[in-house]
Amino acid sequence: MVYPPPTPWLTLGLCVGLVALQGALAHDLVPPPWSPLPAGPRDPQLELVRYGARSAALVADAGESWRLFTAHFVHTGWVHLFFNLVFFLPVAAALECVLCRLDFSLLLLFSAGSAGLVSLLCTPEISVGVSGLVFALLSASVLVGLRHQRLLHPAIHRHFGLAVLPFLVLLVLSGLGNQQVDHASHMGGLVAGCVAGPWLRLEARGPRGPRRSRRGDMLRVAPVALMTCVALVGAPRLAHGGQLPIRYRCSDLFEVEAPAGWAPRFGPLGELRFQSSSALVSASIYSVPSWALAQPQLWYELHKLGPLLRVGEIAALQPVARGESGRPDGGSALWHRFRFRRDNRVFFADVFFIAAPNGPIALGFEVPAEWADKYAKTRARMLRSVAIARPGDTHAG
């Protein structure tokens, strides 16, 4: 007979952490130390990203694979958190009471990584919530109950086996057709629970409980640790579908290499634009008149940002910085930064002007202000990739 411990401390600790993090996010009581908050109105989506939400763009472009795990602890609001805790607390507590603590911890880690990876592959939008773990724990509870029904205390039978199946089916059906639900995370967690369920061991409690070997524990820890490392290392490549950077030839005058997974399209003023999966970050490249090198800031304001300002697509336009950036060919590029607001978000537009035999080239890079540092390497790589087109080259895009 298996006797549950008096208190599922890990589950309660996770729930307290979820509530505390939501309180900090909702009321801005404790800004996250890894991202200082900018001044001005807050954008709800970017606020979630500051606290660890999963963003395919940041995983792919900035290498922030840790978001596969932190996204499970962030929620869009108190209602979202409440409904997730209604299921997470009893299911997780029941499992923690009967499973080896090591197995329960590994189940959480494996499920979080699996749900995060599947969501990353199928959901380019920003995603948050512990519901992926809920599905994993529910499916694991079904299998634990079916396998160990005779060993479970009668008082907790209702938390395992076929008794859990109606709740699992109800949760799956309730989310169908709702575009706000991250179905990929749910299915990833569901499959992870089914895979891990048959391998979970019960914790035999009492004076004659069997001892577990350290070697057996290590054989369980090692595969999960290895899969976690592989997921963290491989997530950026998976986030953009395994694509490699593509080199484009523009107007028979110059070439540029777009980051992997960025889609080429035409911008509102007819320029060639490359857009990340988040649709919040984009890069544009175009040829400019010769006089633009003498007054680059004036040219960009009048001919690129000015039309958008007049039609109301952007607001509060303001130059904020300028300087000079080196290039690998020994030359340099004039650099100007503009700040503006679009859809209640503050953006930076970094524009690099490069001298070329057939006329100057401008590379513009628009990114949310709080993501500017995250995309510094991406900007540098694109700037280094700009080259004058050679006769006979073919268009790669």
Secondary structure, DSSP 8 states (H G I E B T S, - for coil): -----S--HHHHHHHHHHHHHHHHHHH-SS--TTS---SS---HHHHHHHTT-B-HHHHHHH--TTHHHHGGG--SSHHHHHHHHHHHHHHHHHHHHHB-HHHHHHHHHHHHHHHHHHHHHH--S-B--SHHHHHHHHHHHHHHHHHHGGGS-GGGGGGSGGGTHHHHHHHHHHHTT-TTS-HHHHHHHHHHHHHHGGG--B---STT-----HHHHHHHHHHHHHHHHHHHHHHHHHHTTT---EEEEETTTEEEEE-TT-EEEE-TTS-EEEE-TTSS-EEEEEE--GGGGTSHHHHHIIIIIHHHHHTTSSEEEEEEEEEEEE-TTS-EEEEEEEEEEETTEEEEEEEEEE--TTS-EEEEEEEEGGGTGGGHHHHHHHHHH-EE--TT-----
